[in-house]
């Protein structure tokens, strides 16, 4: 029975014939379940420098909701609060920023959405 299997010829995807049994269509060496070259490697963004926490660098302990110039740094053009992975802030400071932005929105100092 093993001889029958080895004598059978199978056809590859490019049309040439081989003596080995047919393989799955992923015959280019790619393995399943493993990402090839991720977006982040070792906690650092590929091709760029590591972002720093703006509040920690400038020694800002209290984020005032009335300081709209500071809060504008952490808001996107469409009005969304930027995530930590973009701004580089720590989780503790990100919570402070989010609370201050929400308070400023309620007091009508910052918009909820973009003007467009």
Buried (B, 14 or more C-beta within 10 A) or exposed (E): EEEEEEEEEEEEEEEEEEEEEEEEEEEEEEEEEEEEEEEEEEEEEEEEEEBEBBBBEEEBEEBEBEBBEBBEEBBEEEBEBBEBEEBBBEEEBBEBBBEBBBBBBEEEBBEEEEEE
